[in-house]
Amino acid sequence: METDKEILVKGLKIMGISLACLFIGPTLIHIALTNKEKPLYIPILIIAILICALAIFLILKGLNTIIDSMFKKK
């Protein structure tokens, strides 16, 4: 069994994007919750929650892609 390098690189790229989302999402949540009196409180909070959900989805997709590159038969 060999690791498919192209699929592995694709999985690592997905994991890199999820890492960025893991930092951006909670940062936006913190910014939104510390500025409750601002008019953009609700939209920023909704966007932040969506980015956090996207990060979780991308982590699962990236791990699945990496595992497929190692164990899936061609």
Backbone bond lengths (Angstrom), bond angles and torsions (degrees), N, CA, C in turn:
res aa  C-N    CA-C-N  psi(-1)  N-CA   C-N-CA  omega(-1)  CA-C   N-CA-C  phi
1 M - - - 1.447 - - 1.530 109.08 -
2 E 1.308 115.26 131.24 1.452 121.19 177.01 1.512 110.38 -118.25
3 T 1.314 114.48 152.95 1.461 119.75 175.89 1.519 109.27 -82.62
4 D 1.323 115.68 130.08 1.463 120.61 176.14 1.531 107.99 -78.69
5 K 1.315 115.64 109.12 1.469 121.18 -172.42 1.529 112.66 -64.56
6 E 1.327 117.47 -38.00 1.468 119.93 -178.73 1.524 111.56 -64.25
7 I 1.318 116.25 -43.22 1.464 119.80 179.43 1.526 110.25 -69.48
8 L 1.327 117.10 -35.73 1.463 120.82 177.85 1.526 110.84 -63.02
9 V 1.319 117.51 -44.12 1.465 121.17 178.74 1.527 110.38 -63.55
10 K 1.331 116.19 -39.53 1.469 120.01 177.61 1.532 110.29 -61.27
11 G 1.328 116.89 -43.21 1.461 120.87 178.21 1.513 112.42 -64.63
12 L 1.328 117.20 -38.05 1.464 120.24 179.02 1.529 111.07 -69.06
13 K 1.325 117.73 -34.36 1.468 120.66 175.88 1.521 110.41 -64.74
14 I 1.324 116.40 -41.80 1.471 120.31 177.87 1.525 109.93 -62.51
15 M 1.328 116.76 -40.94 1.464 120.05 179.02 1.531 111.11 -66.06
16 G 1.330 117.77 -34.11 1.463 120.47 176.83 1.517 111.96 -65.35
17 I 1.323 116.23 -40.89 1.465 120.29 177.50 1.528 110.22 -64.96
18 S 1.336 115.91 -39.63 1.469 118.81 179.30 1.524 110.89 -66.79
19 L 1.334 117.38 -33.31 1.460 120.16 177.41 1.526 110.67 -63.42
20 A 1.325 116.42 -41.21 1.470 119.80 176.86 1.527 110.42 -62.73
21 C 1.324 116.87 -42.46 1.472 120.48 179.17 1.531 111.29 -65.39
22 L 1.338 116.59 -32.15 1.460 119.92 179.08 1.532 112.20 -65.86
23 F 1.317 117.40 -26.30 1.459 120.09 176.78 1.529 111.98 -89.99
24 I 1.319 117.01 -39.26 1.466 120.70 -176.01 1.533 111.75 -69.62
25 G 1.337 117.02 -43.36 1.463 120.88 -176.65 1.519 114.21 -58.88
26 P 1.339 118.78 -57.79 1.470 118.97 179.20 1.532 113.59 -63.54
27 T 1.333 117.21 -31.13 1.460 119.49 176.80 1.524 110.44 -63.86
28 L 1.331 116.81 -44.14 1.466 119.82 177.82 1.530 111.82 -65.90
29 I 1.329 116.94 -36.29 1.469 119.48 176.68 1.529 109.90 -62.14
30 H 1.324 116.31 -43.92 1.465 120.02 179.05 1.530 111.05 -62.41
31 I 1.332 116.30 -43.80 1.462 120.20 178.78 1.529 110.85 -62.24
32 A 1.327 116.73 -42.39 1.466 120.12 -179.06 1.528 111.27 -66.34
33 L 1.320 117.23 -41.53 1.469 119.77 -175.85 1.528 112.82 -75.98
34 T 1.323 117.73 -20.56 1.461 118.62 177.17 1.531 112.28 -87.68
35 N 1.324 118.03 -9.86 1.467 122.03 -179.78 1.524 110.55 -123.46
36 K 1.309 116.73 57.91 1.468 120.26 -177.14 1.517 113.15 -67.84
37 E 1.313 118.14 -21.72 1.473 119.60 -178.20 1.519 112.98 -83.92
38 K 1.314 118.50 -8.85 1.469 122.11 -179.78 1.529 110.81 -76.45
39 P 1.330 118.09 152.14 1.475 120.04 -178.13 1.539 113.65 -71.97
40 L 1.324 117.83 -20.70 1.470 120.41 -179.33 1.529 112.99 -94.00
41 Y 1.324 117.30 17.57 1.462 121.89 -178.08 1.529 111.72 -58.15
42 I 1.311 117.79 -52.85 1.472 121.83 -176.41 1.532 112.17 -66.73
43 P 1.339 119.98 -47.79 1.471 118.22 179.51 1.531 113.46 -61.37
44 I 1.330 117.15 -40.43 1.472 119.62 179.18 1.515 110.41 -65.80
45 L 1.311 117.30 -39.67 1.462 120.65 178.76 1.522 111.49 -64.99
46 I 1.313 117.88 -41.33 1.471 121.34 178.30 1.524 110.50 -64.58
47 I 1.330 116.99 -44.27 1.464 120.42 178.73 1.524 110.50 -62.62
48 A 1.322 117.45 -40.84 1.465 121.37 -179.53 1.528 111.37 -63.87
49 I 1.322 116.80 -41.94 1.470 120.22 179.22 1.520 110.36 -66.43
50 L 1.328 117.19 -38.60 1.468 120.11 176.95 1.526 111.67 -65.12
51 I 1.329 117.74 -38.33 1.461 120.83 177.88 1.528 110.57 -66.16
52 C 1.326 117.60 -38.64 1.470 120.25 176.98 1.527 110.81 -64.75
53 A 1.328 117.23 -41.21 1.466 120.36 177.61 1.531 110.31 -65.42
54 L 1.322 116.97 -38.88 1.465 121.10 176.92 1.528 110.85 -62.54
55 A 1.322 117.14 -38.70 1.465 120.82 178.93 1.526 110.94 -62.27
56 I 1.319 116.83 -42.65 1.471 120.36 179.15 1.522 110.20 -65.07
57 F 1.326 116.51 -42.93 1.466 120.13 178.46 1.524 111.05 -61.96
58 L 1.333 117.06 -44.32 1.459 120.43 -178.51 1.525 112.15 -67.29
59 I 1.328 117.41 -34.14 1.466 120.02 175.75 1.520 110.24 -61.58
60 L 1.325 115.79 -47.55 1.464 119.13 -179.62 1.525 111.60 -64.44
61 K 1.325 116.89 -41.75 1.462 120.68 179.18 1.528 110.91 -66.45
62 G 1.317 117.68 -41.57 1.458 121.59 179.24 1.518 112.33 -64.26
63 L 1.327 116.63 -44.11 1.465 119.87 177.59 1.521 111.29 -63.40
64 N 1.319 116.87 -41.25 1.458 120.81 178.52 1.529 110.66 -62.91
65 T 1.326 117.48 -40.93 1.462 121.53 178.84 1.528 111.04 -65.60
66 I 1.325 117.16 -41.79 1.464 120.47 178.90 1.518 110.94 -65.44
67 I 1.312 116.78 -42.04 1.473 119.99 178.55 1.517 110.41 -65.36
68 D 1.338 117.01 -39.45 1.476 119.85 176.64 1.514 111.69 -62.25
69 S 1.322 117.13 -36.65 1.465 119.52 -179.51 1.524 111.89 -66.83
70 M 1.330 116.49 -26.83 1.464 119.88 -177.99 1.527 113.15 -90.49
71 F 1.317 117.28 -38.89 1.453 119.75 -168.24 1.529 115.76 -114.13
72 K 1.325 117.93 -15.83 1.469 119.47 -176.44 1.518 110.04 -77.57
73 K 1.333 114.49 135.27 1.456 119.42 178.01 1.515 109.47 -83.07
74 K 1.314 116.47 147.56 1.462 121.73 -179.21 1.509 111.51 -80.24
